[in-house]
Amino acid sequence: MLQTTAHVAAHSRAHGPTAALWHAVKLHRPVTEIDGACELAVCGSLARVTPEQPWPRTGTDVCPACALLTR
């Protein structure tokens, strides 16, 4: 069985003064197996995977830690 690792985009929820951000989630399984639950982002945040959104994301609403860790 060939196992590949990919980063997918995931969106977090806004909490108080913190805005919702796009995060990177490292998947060790096919995207088709994602069930819509929250996943652990590379920065340690919980975020809901959005397979339709590519990673890396651009813009001001991207988690700086995820952007740095996935370079």
PDB file of N, H, CA, C and O in Angstrom:
ATOM      1  N   MET A   1       0.848  -1.174   0.000  1.00  0.00           N
ATOM      2  CA  MET A   1       0.000   0.000   0.000  1.00  0.00           C
ATOM      3  C   MET A   1       0.895   1.240   0.000  1.00  0.00           C
ATOM      4  O   MET A   1       1.767   1.384   0.856  1.00  0.00           O
ATOM      5  N   LEU A   2       0.677   2.112  -0.945  1.00  0.00           N
ATOM      6  H   LEU A   2      -0.032   1.994  -1.641  1.00  0.00           H
ATOM      7  CA  LEU A   2       1.433   3.357  -1.047  1.00  0.00           C
ATOM      8  C   LEU A   2       0.742   4.426  -0.216  1.00  0.00           C
ATOM      9  O   LEU A   2      -0.443   4.698  -0.407  1.00  0.00           O
ATOM     10  N   GLN A   3       1.475   5.025   0.694  1.00  0.00           N
ATOM     11  H   GLN A   3       2.438   4.804   0.849  1.00  0.00           H
ATOM     12  CA  GLN A   3       0.910   6.065   1.544  1.00  0.00           C
ATOM     13  C   GLN A   3       1.559   7.395   1.190  1.00  0.00           C
ATOM     14  O   GLN A   3       2.784   7.505   1.149  1.00  0.00           O
ATOM     15  N   THR A   4       0.744   8.390   0.937  1.00  0.00           N
ATOM     16  H   THR A   4      -0.252   8.301   0.970  1.00  0.00           H
ATOM     17  CA  THR A   4       1.266   9.711   0.609  1.00  0.00           C
ATOM     18  C   THR A   4       0.815  10.706   1.661  1.00  0.00           C
ATOM     19  O   THR A   4      -0.206  10.514   2.321  1.00  0.00           O
ATOM     20  N   THR A   5       1.580  11.759   1.809  1.00  0.00           N
ATOM     21  H   THR A   5       2.409  11.915   1.273  1.00  0.00           H
ATOM     22  CA  THR A   5       1.241  12.823   2.739  1.00  0.00           C
ATOM     23  C   THR A   5       0.977  14.077   1.936  1.00  0.00           C
ATOM     24  O   THR A   5       1.748  14.435   1.045  1.00  0.00           O
ATOM     25  N   ALA A   6      -0.115  14.737   2.256  1.00  0.00           N
ATOM     26  H   ALA A   6      -0.741  14.446   2.979  1.00  0.00           H
ATOM     27  CA  ALA A   6      -0.479  15.970   1.559  1.00  0.00           C
ATOM     28  C   ALA A   6      -0.984  16.981   2.571  1.00  0.00           C
ATOM     29  O   ALA A   6      -1.503  16.614   3.626  1.00  0.00           O
ATOM     30  N   HIS A   7      -0.832  18.244   2.248  1.00  0.00           N
ATOM     31  H   HIS A   7      -0.410  18.542   1.392  1.00  0.00           H
ATOM     32  CA  HIS A   7      -1.408  19.307   3.065  1.00  0.00           C
ATOM     33  C   HIS A   7      -2.692  19.772   2.397  1.00  0.00           C
ATOM     34  O   HIS A   7      -2.727  20.003   1.188  1.00  0.00           O
ATOM     35  N   VAL A   8      -3.736  19.906   3.187  1.00  0.00           N
ATOM     36  H   VAL A   8      -3.707  19.719   4.169  1.00  0.00           H
ATOM     37  CA  VAL A   8      -5.006  20.435   2.686  1.00  0.00           C
ATOM     38  C   VAL A   8      -5.385  21.641   3.531  1.00  0.00           C
ATOM     39  O   VAL A   8      -4.905  21.798   4.653  1.00  0.00           O
ATOM     40  N   ALA A   9      -6.242  22.486   2.989  1.00  0.00           N
ATOM     41  H   ALA A   9      -6.632  22.359   2.077  1.00  0.00           H
ATOM     42  CA  ALA A   9      -6.673  23.686   3.702  1.00  0.00           C
ATOM     43  C   ALA A   9      -7.800  23.346   4.676  1.00  0.00           C
ATOM     44  O   ALA A   9      -8.643  22.494   4.398  1.00  0.00           O
ATOM     45  N   ALA A  10      -7.795  24.019   5.805  1.00  0.00           N
ATOM     46  H   ALA A  10      -7.110  24.711   6.031  1.00  0.00           H
ATOM     47  CA  ALA A  10      -8.831  23.842   6.818  1.00  0.00           C
ATOM     48  C   ALA A  10      -9.133  25.206   7.425  1.00  0.00           C
ATOM     49  O   ALA A  10      -8.234  26.028   7.602  1.00  0.00           O
ATOM     50  N   HIS A  11     -10.386  25.437   7.740  1.00  0.00           N
ATOM     51  H   HIS A  11     -11.117  24.770   7.597  1.00  0.00           H
ATOM     52  CA  HIS A  11     -10.811  26.731   8.257  1.00  0.00           C
ATOM     53  C   HIS A  11     -11.184  26.600   9.724  1.00  0.00           C
ATOM     54  O   HIS A  11     -11.969  25.729  10.099  1.00  0.00           O
ATOM     55  N   SER A  12     -10.616  27.470  10.550  1.00  0.00           N
ATOM     56  H   SER A  12      -9.978  28.177  10.246  1.00  0.00           H
ATOM     57  CA  SER A  12     -10.935  27.451  11.975  1.00  0.00           C
ATOM     58  C   SER A  12     -12.117  28.370  12.247  1.00  0.00           C
ATOM     59  O   SER A  12     -12.535  29.134  11.377  1.00  0.00           O
ATOM     60  N   ARG A  13     -12.640  28.291  13.440  1.00  0.00           N
ATOM     61  H   ARG A  13     -12.300  27.670  14.146  1.00  0.00           H
ATOM     62  CA  ARG A  13     -13.733  29.170  13.854  1.00  0.00           C
ATOM     63  C   ARG A  13     -13.159  30.385  14.566  1.00  0.00           C
ATOM     64  O   ARG A  13     -12.089  30.320  15.171  1.00  0.00           O
ATOM     65  N   ALA A  14     -13.875  31.477  14.484  1.00  0.00           N
ATOM     66  H   ALA A  14     -14.744  31.530  13.992  1.00  0.00           H
ATOM     67  CA  ALA A  14     -13.464  32.677  15.218  1.00  0.00           C
ATOM     68  C   ALA A  14     -13.754  32.463  16.700  1.00  0.00           C
ATOM     69  O   ALA A  14     -14.797  31.920  17.064  1.00  0.00           O
ATOM     70  N   HIS A  15     -12.831  32.890  17.544  1.00  0.00           N
ATOM     71  H   HIS A  15     -11.984  33.332  17.248  1.00  0.00           H
ATOM     72  CA  HIS A  15     -12.998  32.777  18.989  1.00  0.00           C
ATOM     73  C   HIS A  15     -12.718  34.131  19.616  1.00  0.00           C
ATOM     74  O   HIS A  15     -11.577  34.592  19.626  1.00  0.00           O
ATOM     75  N   GLY A  16     -13.769  34.775  20.145  1.00  0.00           N
ATOM     76  H   GLY A  16     -14.696  34.401  20.137  1.00  0.00           H
ATOM     77  CA  GLY A  16     -13.594  36.086  20.766  1.00  0.00           C
ATOM     78  C   GLY A  16     -12.978  37.071  19.790  1.00  0.00           C
ATOM     79  O   GLY A  16     -13.513  37.270  18.700  1.00  0.00           O
ATOM     80  N   PRO A  17     -11.858  37.696  20.159  1.00  0.00           N
ATOM     81  CA  PRO A  17     -11.226  38.668  19.266  1.00  0.00           C
ATOM     82  C   PRO A  17     -10.391  38.019  18.154  1.00  0.00           C
ATOM     83  O   PRO A  17      -9.865  38.717  17.287  1.00  0.00           O
ATOM     84  N   THR A  18     -10.268  36.687  18.179  1.00  0.00           N
ATOM     85  H   THR A  18     -10.695  36.120  18.884  1.00  0.00           H
ATOM     86  CA  THR A  18      -9.465  35.991  17.178  1.00  0.00           C
ATOM     87  C   THR A  18     -10.319  35.690  15.946  1.00  0.00           C
ATOM     88  O   THR A  18     -11.389  35.092  16.058  1.00  0.00           O
ATOM     89  N   ALA A  19      -9.848  36.102  14.790  1.00  0.00           N
ATOM     90  H   ALA A  19      -8.978  36.588  14.699  1.00  0.00           H
ATOM     91  CA  ALA A  19     -10.569  35.862  13.544  1.00  0.00           C
ATOM     92  C   ALA A  19     -10.391  34.408  13.096  1.00  0.00           C
ATOM     93  O   ALA A  19      -9.436  33.734  13.482  1.00  0.00           O
ATOM     94  N   ALA A  20     -11.320  33.951  12.286  1.00  0.00           N
ATOM     95  H   ALA A  20     -12.096  34.498  11.972  1.00  0.00           H
ATOM     96  CA  ALA A  20     -11.174  32.621  11.687  1.00  0.00           C
ATOM     97  C   ALA A  20     -10.018  32.651  10.700  1.00  0.00           C
ATOM     98  O   ALA A  20      -9.883  33.596   9.923  1.00  0.00           O
ATOM     99  N   LEU A  21      -9.192  31.629  10.731  1.00  0.00           N
ATOM    100  H   LEU A  21      -9.301  30.861  11.362  1.00  0.00           H
ATOM    101  CA  LEU A  21      -8.019  31.566   9.861  1.00  0.00           C
ATOM    102  C   LEU A  21      -8.026  30.276   9.047  1.00  0.00           C
ATOM    103  O   LEU A  21      -8.663  29.291   9.420  1.00  0.00           O
ATOM    104  N   TRP A  22      -7.306  30.304   7.934  1.00  0.00           N
ATOM    105  H   TRP A  22      -6.789  31.104   7.631  1.00  0.00           H
ATOM    106  CA  TRP A  22      -7.049  29.101   7.155  1.00  0.00           C
ATOM    107  C   TRP A  22      -5.796  28.457   7.708  1.00  0.00           C
ATOM    108  O   TRP A  22      -4.790  29.127   7.936  1.00  0.00           O
ATOM    109  N   HIS A  23      -5.861  27.157   7.922  1.00  0.00           N
ATOM    110  H   HIS A  23      -6.679  26.612   7.736  1.00  0.00           H
ATOM    111  CA  HIS A  23      -4.749  26.382   8.454  1.00  0.00           C
ATOM    112  C   HIS A  23      -4.389  25.272   7.482  1.00  0.00           C
ATOM    113  O   HIS A  23      -5.155  24.961   6.571  1.00  0.00           O
ATOM    114  N   ALA A  24      -3.223  24.680   7.679  1.00  0.00           N
ATOM    115  H   ALA A  24      -2.600  24.933   8.420  1.00  0.00           H
ATOM    116  CA  ALA A  24      -2.803  23.516   6.904  1.00  0.00           C
ATOM    117  C   ALA A  24      -2.955  22.272   7.767  1.00  0.00           C
ATOM    118  O   ALA A  24      -2.547  22.250   8.929  1.00  0.00           O
ATOM    119  N   VAL A  25      -3.540  21.249   7.187  1.00  0.00           N
ATOM    120  H   VAL A  25      -3.871  21.267   6.243  1.00  0.00           H
ATOM    121  CA  VAL A  25      -3.675  19.959   7.857  1.00  0.00           C
ATOM    122  C   VAL A  25      -2.880  18.947   7.057  1.00  0.00           C
ATOM    123  O   VAL A  25      -3.035  18.841   5.840  1.00  0.00           O
ATOM    124  N   LYS A  26      -2.040  18.213   7.737  1.00  0.00           N
ATOM    125  H   LYS A  26      -1.914  18.299   8.725  1.00  0.00           H
ATOM    126  CA  LYS A  26      -1.234  17.182   7.085  1.00  0.00           C
ATOM    127  C   LYS A  26      -2.040  15.888   7.114  1.00  0.00           C
ATOM    128  O   LYS A  26      -2.315  15.337   8.180  1.00  0.00           O
ATOM    129  N   LEU A  27      -2.410  15.415   5.938  1.00  0.00           N
ATOM    130  H   LEU A  27      -2.186  15.863   5.072  1.00  0.00           H
ATOM    131  CA  LEU A  27      -3.204  14.195   5.848  1.00  0.00           C
ATOM    132  C   LEU A  27      -2.318  13.008   5.518  1.00  0.00           C
ATOM    133  O   LEU A  27      -1.410  13.097   4.692  1.00  0.00           O
ATOM    134  N   HIS A  28      -2.599  11.902   6.177  1.00  0.00           N
ATOM    135  H   HIS A  28      -3.337  11.830   6.848  1.00  0.00           H
ATOM    136  CA  HIS A  28      -1.888  10.659   5.914  1.00  0.00           C
ATOM    137  C   HIS A  28      -2.855   9.627   5.329  1.00  0.00           C
ATOM    138  O   HIS A  28      -2.583   8.427   5.329  1.00  0.00           O
ATOM    139  N   ARG A  29      -3.984  10.121   4.833  1.00  0.00           N
ATOM    140  H   ARG A  29      -4.205  11.096   4.833  1.00  0.00           H
ATOM    141  CA  ARG A  29      -4.987   9.268   4.211  1.00  0.00           C
ATOM    142  C   ARG A  29      -5.608  10.027   3.053  1.00  0.00           C
ATOM    143  O   ARG A  29      -5.441  11.244   2.964  1.00  0.00           O
ATOM    144  N   PRO A  30      -6.310   9.355   2.174  1.00  0.00           N
ATOM    145  CA  PRO A  30      -6.912  10.049   1.025  1.00  0.00           C
ATOM    146  C   PRO A  30      -7.930  11.100   1.458  1.00  0.00           C
ATOM    147  O   PRO A  30      -8.622  10.928   2.462  1.00  0.00           O
ATOM    148  N   VAL A  31      -8.016  12.174   0.703  1.00  0.00           N
ATOM    149  H   VAL A  31      -7.455  12.313  -0.113  1.00  0.00           H
ATOM    150  CA  VAL A  31      -8.968  13.250   0.995  1.00  0.00           C
ATOM    151  C   VAL A  31     -10.394  12.717   0.979  1.00  0.00           C
ATOM    152  O   VAL A  31     -11.254  13.243   1.685  1.00  0.00           O
ATOM    153  N   THR A  32     -10.656  11.697   0.195  1.00  0.00           N
ATOM    154  H   THR A  32      -9.957  11.270  -0.379  1.00  0.00           H
ATOM    155  CA  THR A  32     -12.005  11.121   0.123  1.00  0.00           C
ATOM    156  C   THR A  32     -12.444  10.502   1.446  1.00  0.00           C
ATOM    157  O   THR A  32     -13.636  10.268   1.645  1.00  0.00           O
ATOM    158  N   GLU A  33     -11.514  10.234   2.347  1.00  0.00           N
ATOM    159  H   GLU A  33     -10.545  10.424   2.185  1.00  0.00           H
ATOM    160  CA  GLU A  33     -11.855   9.660   3.645  1.00  0.00           C
ATOM    161  C   GLU A  33     -12.139  10.713   4.712  1.00  0.00           C
ATOM    162  O   GLU A  33     -12.438  10.366   5.855  1.00  0.00           O
ATOM    163  N   ILE A  34     -12.049  11.992   4.358  1.00  0.00           N
ATOM    164  H   ILE A  34     -11.806  12.274   3.430  1.00  0.00           H
ATOM    165  CA  ILE A  34     -12.343  13.068   5.314  1.00  0.00           C
ATOM    166  C   ILE A  34     -13.846  13.118   5.515  1.00  0.00           C
ATOM    167  O   ILE A  34     -14.604  13.147   4.545  1.00  0.00           O
ATOM    168  N   ASP A  35     -14.281  13.127   6.763  1.00  0.00           N
ATOM    169  H   ASP A  35     -13.665  13.104   7.551  1.00  0.00           H
ATOM    170  CA  ASP A  35     -15.710  13.068   7.051  1.00  0.00           C
ATOM    171  C   ASP A  35     -16.304  14.392   7.525  1.00  0.00           C
ATOM    172  O   ASP A  35     -17.446  14.415   7.985  1.00  0.00           O
ATOM    173  N   GLY A  36     -15.574  15.478   7.426  1.00  0.00           N
ATOM    174  H   GLY A  36     -14.646  15.459   7.053  1.00  0.00           H
ATOM    175  CA  GLY A  36     -16.099  16.772   7.832  1.00  0.00           C
ATOM    176  C   GLY A  36     -15.834  17.123   9.285  1.00  0.00           C
ATOM    177  O   GLY A  36     -16.213  18.203   9.737  1.00  0.00           O
ATOM    178  N   ALA A  37     -15.195  16.237  10.017  1.00  0.00           N
ATOM    179  H   ALA A  37     -14.886  15.360   9.650  1.00  0.00           H
ATOM    180  CA  ALA A  37     -14.865  16.523  11.407  1.00  0.00           C
ATOM    181  C   ALA A  37     -13.649  17.446  11.460  1.00  0.00           C
ATOM    182  O   ALA A  37     -12.949  17.628  10.463  1.00  0.00           O
ATOM    183  N   CYS A  38     -13.412  18.013  12.617  1.00  0.00           N
ATOM    184  H   CYS A  38     -13.980  17.865  13.427  1.00  0.00           H
ATOM    185  CA  CYS A  38     -12.223  18.854  12.787  1.00  0.00           C
ATOM    186  C   CYS A  38     -10.983  17.976  12.795  1.00  0.00           C
ATOM    187  O   CYS A  38     -11.004  16.840  13.269  1.00  0.00           O
ATOM    188  N   GLU A  39      -9.913  18.524  12.264  1.00  0.00           N
ATOM    189  H   GLU A  39      -9.895  19.446  11.879  1.00  0.00           H
ATOM    190  CA  GLU A  39      -8.630  17.838  12.215  1.00  0.00           C
ATOM    191  C   GLU A  39      -7.593  18.730  12.896  1.00  0.00           C
ATOM    192  O   GLU A  39      -7.798  19.935  13.036  1.00  0.00           O
ATOM    193  N   LEU A  40      -6.509  18.145  13.308  1.00  0.00           N
ATOM    194  H   LEU A  40      -6.342  17.165  13.195  1.00  0.00           H
ATOM    195  CA  LEU A  40      -5.426  18.888  13.944  1.00  0.00           C
ATOM    196  C   LEU A  40      -4.536  19.502  12.869  1.00  0.00           C
ATOM    197  O   LEU A  40      -3.962  18.791  12.044  1.00  0.00           O
ATOM    198  N   ALA A  41      -4.428  20.830  12.887  1.00  0.00           N
ATOM    199  H   ALA A  41      -4.895  21.407  13.557  1.00  0.00           H
ATOM    200  CA  ALA A  41      -3.588  21.547  11.919  1.00  0.00           C
ATOM    201  C   ALA A  41      -2.122  21.408  12.320  1.00  0.00           C
ATOM    202  O   ALA A  41      -1.814  21.031  13.450  1.00  0.00           O
ATOM    203  N   VAL A  42      -1.221  21.714  11.387  1.00  0.00           N
ATOM    204  H   VAL A  42      -1.472  22.020  10.468  1.00  0.00           H
ATOM    205  CA  VAL A  42       0.210  21.577  11.679  1.00  0.00           C
ATOM    206  C   VAL A  42       0.659  22.504  12.800  1.00  0.00           C
ATOM    207  O   VAL A  42       1.680  22.246  13.438  1.00  0.00           O
ATOM    208  N   CYS A  43      -0.086  23.581  13.053  1.00  0.00           N
ATOM    209  H   CYS A  43      -0.916  23.791  12.535  1.00  0.00           H
ATOM    210  CA  CYS A  43       0.265  24.508  14.139  1.00  0.00           C
ATOM    211  C   CYS A  43      -0.324  24.086  15.481  1.00  0.00           C
ATOM    212  O   CYS A  43      -0.008  24.683  16.510  1.00  0.00           O
ATOM    213  N   GLY A  44      -1.185  23.053  15.479  1.00  0.00           N
ATOM    214  H   GLY A  44      -1.442  22.568  14.643  1.00  0.00           H
ATOM    215  CA  GLY A  44      -1.789  22.582  16.718  1.00  0.00           C
ATOM    216  C   GLY A  44      -3.226  23.020  16.910  1.00  0.00           C
ATOM    217  O   GLY A  44      -3.863  22.591  17.873  1.00  0.00           O
ATOM    218  N   SER A  45      -3.761  23.850  16.042  1.00  0.00           N
ATOM    219  H   SER A  45      -3.245  24.199  15.260  1.00  0.00           H
ATOM    220  CA  SER A  45      -5.151  24.281  16.128  1.00  0.00           C
ATOM    221  C   SER A  45      -6.075  23.222  15.560  1.00  0.00           C
ATOM    222  O   SER A  45      -5.664  22.389  14.753  1.00  0.00           O
ATOM    223  N   LEU A  46      -7.317  23.262  15.984  1.00  0.00           N
ATOM    224  H   LEU A  46      -7.652  23.939  16.639  1.00  0.00           H
ATOM    225  CA  LEU A  46      -8.340  22.414  15.386  1.00  0.00           C
ATOM    226  C   LEU A  46      -9.043  23.202  14.302  1.00  0.00           C
ATOM    227  O   LEU A  46      -9.413  24.359  14.505  1.00  0.00           O
ATOM    228  N   ALA A  47      -9.228  22.575  13.148  1.00  0.00           N
ATOM    229  H   ALA A  47      -8.927  21.635  12.984  1.00  0.00           H
ATOM    230  CA  ALA A  47      -9.876  23.259  12.028  1.00  0.00           C
ATOM    231  C   ALA A  47     -10.590  22.233  11.162  1.00  0.00           C
ATOM    232  O   ALA A  47     -10.191  21.071  11.083  1.00  0.00           O
ATOM    233  N   ARG A  48     -11.662  22.693  10.512  1.00  0.00           N
ATOM    234  H   ARG A  48     -11.986  23.637  10.577  1.00  0.00           H
ATOM    235  CA  ARG A  48     -12.449  21.825   9.646  1.00  0.00           C
ATOM    236  C   ARG A  48     -11.863  21.820   8.239  1.00  0.00           C
ATOM    237  O   ARG A  48     -11.736  22.871   7.610  1.00  0.00           O
ATOM    238  N   VAL A  49     -11.505  20.634   7.749  1.00  0.00           N
ATOM    239  H   VAL A  49     -11.608  19.781   8.260  1.00  0.00           H
ATOM    240  CA  VAL A  49     -10.894  20.486   6.428  1.00  0.00           C
ATOM    241  C   VAL A  49     -11.897  20.845   5.341  1.00  0.00           C
ATOM    242  O   VAL A  49     -13.063  20.452   5.386  1.00  0.00           O
ATOM    243  N   THR A  50     -11.415  21.595   4.373  1.00  0.00           N
ATOM    244  H   THR A  50     -10.468  21.914   4.336  1.00  0.00           H
ATOM    245  CA  THR A  50     -12.203  21.976   3.205  1.00  0.00           C
ATOM    246  C   THR A  50     -11.453  21.490   1.973  1.00  0.00           C
ATOM    247  O   THR A  50     -10.626  22.223   1.430  1.00  0.00           O
ATOM    248  N   PRO A  51     -11.727  20.256   1.515  1.00  0.00           N
ATOM    249  CA  PRO A  51     -10.948  19.676   0.412  1.00  0.00           C
ATOM    250  C   PRO A  51     -10.991  20.490  -0.882  1.00  0.00           C
ATOM    251  O   PRO A  51     -10.077  20.386  -1.700  1.00  0.00           O
ATOM    252  N   GLU A  52     -12.032  21.293  -1.080  1.00  0.00           N
ATOM    253  H   GLU A  52     -12.775  21.377  -0.415  1.00  0.00           H
ATOM    254  CA  GLU A  52     -12.131  22.097  -2.301  1.00  0.00           C
ATOM    255  C   GLU A  52     -11.141  23.256  -2.311  1.00  0.00           C
ATOM    256  O   GLU A  52     -10.864  23.811  -3.374  1.00  0.00           O
ATOM    257  N   GLN A  53     -10.609  23.631  -1.167  1.00  0.00           N
ATOM    258  H   GLN A  53     -10.835  23.180  -0.303  1.00  0.00           H
ATOM    259  CA  GLN A  53      -9.695  24.765  -1.065  1.00  0.00           C
ATOM    260  C   GLN A  53      -8.250  24.282  -1.134  1.00  0.00           C
ATOM    261  O   GLN A  53      -7.857  23.400  -0.370  1.00  0.00           O
ATOM    262  N   PRO A  54      -7.466  24.842  -2.027  1.00  0.00           N
ATOM    263  CA  PRO A  54      -6.068  24.402  -2.141  1.00  0.00           C
ATOM    264  C   PRO A  54      -5.199  24.955  -1.010  1.00  0.00           C
ATOM    265  O   PRO A  54      -5.495  26.003  -0.438  1.00  0.00           O
ATOM    266  N   TRP A  55      -4.151  24.249  -0.708  1.00  0.00           N
ATOM    267  H   TRP A  55      -3.910  23.397  -1.173  1.00  0.00           H
ATOM    268  CA  TRP A  55      -3.102  24.746   0.189  1.00  0.00           C
ATOM    269  C   TRP A  55      -1.820  24.746  -0.622  1.00  0.00           C
ATOM    270  O   TRP A  55      -1.548  23.748  -1.287  1.00  0.00           O
ATOM    271  N   PRO A  56      -1.024  25.785  -0.611  1.00  0.00           N
ATOM    272  CA  PRO A  56      -1.050  26.916   0.305  1.00  0.00           C
ATOM    273  C   PRO A  56      -2.068  27.976  -0.097  1.00  0.00           C
ATOM    274  O   PRO A  56      -2.292  28.239  -1.278  1.00  0.00           O
ATOM    275  N   ARG A  57      -2.664  28.564   0.901  1.00  0.00           N
ATOM    276  H   ARG A  57      -2.482  28.351   1.861  1.00  0.00           H
ATOM    277  CA  ARG A  57      -3.607  29.662   0.726  1.00  0.00           C
ATOM    278  C   ARG A  57      -2.824  30.962   0.739  1.00  0.00           C
ATOM    279  O   ARG A  57      -1.708  31.026   1.255  1.00  0.00           O
ATOM    280  N   THR A  58      -3.420  31.992   0.169  1.00  0.00           N
ATOM    281  H   THR A  58      -4.327  31.940  -0.249  1.00  0.00           H
ATOM    282  CA  THR A  58      -2.817  33.321   0.209  1.00  0.00           C
ATOM    283  C   THR A  58      -3.813  34.283   0.824  1.00  0.00           C
ATOM    284  O   THR A  58      -5.017  34.026   0.817  1.00  0.00           O
ATOM    285  N   GLY A  59      -3.325  35.370   1.347  1.00  0.00           N
ATOM    286  H   GLY A  59      -2.347  35.579   1.352  1.00  0.00           H
ATOM    287  CA  GLY A  59      -4.200  36.382   1.926  1.00  0.00           C
ATOM    288  C   GLY A  59      -3.837  36.672   3.361  1.00  0.00           C
ATOM    289  O   GLY A  59      -2.886  36.110   3.905  1.00  0.00           O
ATOM    290  N   THR A  60      -4.598  37.548   3.963  1.00  0.00           N
ATOM    291  H   THR A  60      -5.370  38.004   3.521  1.00  0.00           H
ATOM    292  CA  THR A  60      -4.317  37.960   5.333  1.00  0.00           C
ATOM    293  C   THR A  60      -4.961  37.034   6.360  1.00  0.00           C
ATOM    294  O   THR A  60      -4.682  37.144   7.554  1.00  0.00           O
ATOM    295  N   ASP A  61      -5.820  36.126   5.906  1.00  0.00           N
ATOM    296  H   ASP A  61      -6.047  36.037   4.936  1.00  0.00           H
ATOM    297  CA  ASP A  61      -6.510  35.230   6.841  1.00  0.00           C
ATOM    298  C   ASP A  61      -5.890  33.841   6.897  1.00  0.00           C
ATOM    299  O   ASP A  61      -6.585  32.858   7.154  1.00  0.00           O
ATOM    300  N   VAL A  62      -4.577  33.755   6.655  1.00  0.00           N
ATOM    301  H   VAL A  62      -4.013  34.554   6.446  1.00  0.00           H
ATOM    302  CA  VAL A  62      -3.851  32.485   6.704  1.00  0.00           C
ATOM    303  C   VAL A  62      -3.027  32.440   7.982  1.00  0.00           C
ATOM    304  O   VAL A  62      -2.374  33.419   8.341  1.00  0.00           O
ATOM    305  N   CYS A  63      -3.057  31.318   8.659  1.00  0.00           N
ATOM    306  H   CYS A  63      -3.588  30.522   8.368  1.00  0.00           H
ATOM    307  CA  CYS A  63      -2.294  31.134   9.884  1.00  0.00           C
ATOM    308  C   CYS A  63      -0.803  31.276   9.578  1.00  0.00           C
ATOM    309  O   CYS A  63      -0.277  30.518   8.763  1.00  0.00           O
ATOM    310  N   PRO A  64      -0.111  32.220  10.205  1.00  0.00           N
ATOM    311  CA  PRO A  64       1.314  32.406   9.919  1.00  0.00           C
ATOM    312  C   PRO A  64       2.154  31.190  10.312  1.00  0.00           C
ATOM    313  O   PRO A  64       3.140  30.883   9.643  1.00  0.00           O
ATOM    314  N   ALA A  65       1.782  30.508  11.368  1.00  0.00           N
ATOM    315  H   ALA A  65       0.980  30.758  11.912  1.00  0.00           H
ATOM    316  CA  ALA A  65       2.553  29.327  11.782  1.00  0.00           C
ATOM    317  C   ALA A  65       2.403  28.201  10.761  1.00  0.00           C
ATOM    318  O   ALA A  65       3.387  27.536  10.434  1.00  0.00           O
ATOM    319  N   CYS A  66       1.201  27.976  10.255  1.00  0.00           N
ATOM    320  H   CYS A  66       0.402  28.516  10.520  1.00  0.00           H
ATOM    321  CA  CYS A  66       0.989  26.935   9.241  1.00  0.00           C
ATOM    322  C   CYS A  66       1.745  27.274   7.962  1.00  0.00           C
ATOM    323  O   CYS A  66       2.359  26.403   7.345  1.00  0.00           O
ATOM    324  N   ALA A  67       1.697  28.538   7.570  1.00  0.00           N
ATOM    325  H   ALA A  67       1.199  29.245   8.072  1.00  0.00           H
ATOM    326  CA  ALA A  67       2.405  28.962   6.361  1.00  0.00           C
ATOM    327  C   ALA A  67       3.913  28.707   6.493  1.00  0.00           C
ATOM    328  O   ALA A  67       4.556  28.259   5.544  1.00  0.00           O
ATOM    329  N   LEU A  68       4.461  28.989   7.652  1.00  0.00           N
ATOM    330  H   LEU A  68       3.939  29.352   8.424  1.00  0.00           H
ATOM    331  CA  LEU A  68       5.882  28.782   7.893  1.00  0.00           C
ATOM    332  C   LEU A  68       6.240  27.297   7.963  1.00  0.00           C
ATOM    333  O   LEU A  68       7.251  26.875   7.402  1.00  0.00           O
ATOM    334  N   LEU A  69       5.423  26.516   8.642  1.00  0.00           N
ATOM    335  H   LEU A  69       4.602  26.860   9.097  1.00  0.00           H
ATOM    336  CA  LEU A  69       5.719  25.098   8.845  1.00  0.00           C
ATOM    337  C   LEU A  69       5.543  24.256   7.587  1.00  0.00           C
ATOM    338  O   LEU A  69       6.059  23.140   7.525  1.00  0.00           O
ATOM    339  N   THR A  70       4.832  24.757   6.589  1.00  0.00           N
ATOM    340  H   THR A  70       4.413  25.663   6.639  1.00  0.00           H
ATOM    341  CA  THR A  70       4.608  23.965   5.369  1.00  0.00           C
ATOM    342  C   THR A  70       5.486  24.402   4.216  1.00  0.00           C
ATOM    343  O   THR A  70       5.300  23.934   3.093  1.00  0.00           O
ATOM    344  N   ARG A  71       6.413  25.264   4.457  1.00  0.00           N
ATOM    345  H   ARG A  71       6.565  25.644   5.370  1.00  0.00           H
ATOM    346  CA  ARG A  71       7.335  25.695   3.384  1.00  0.00           C
ATOM    347  C   ARG A  71       8.291  24.607   3.032  1.00  0.00           C
ATOM    348  O   ARG A  71       9.136  24.787   2.155  1.00  0.00           O
TER     349      ARG A  71
END
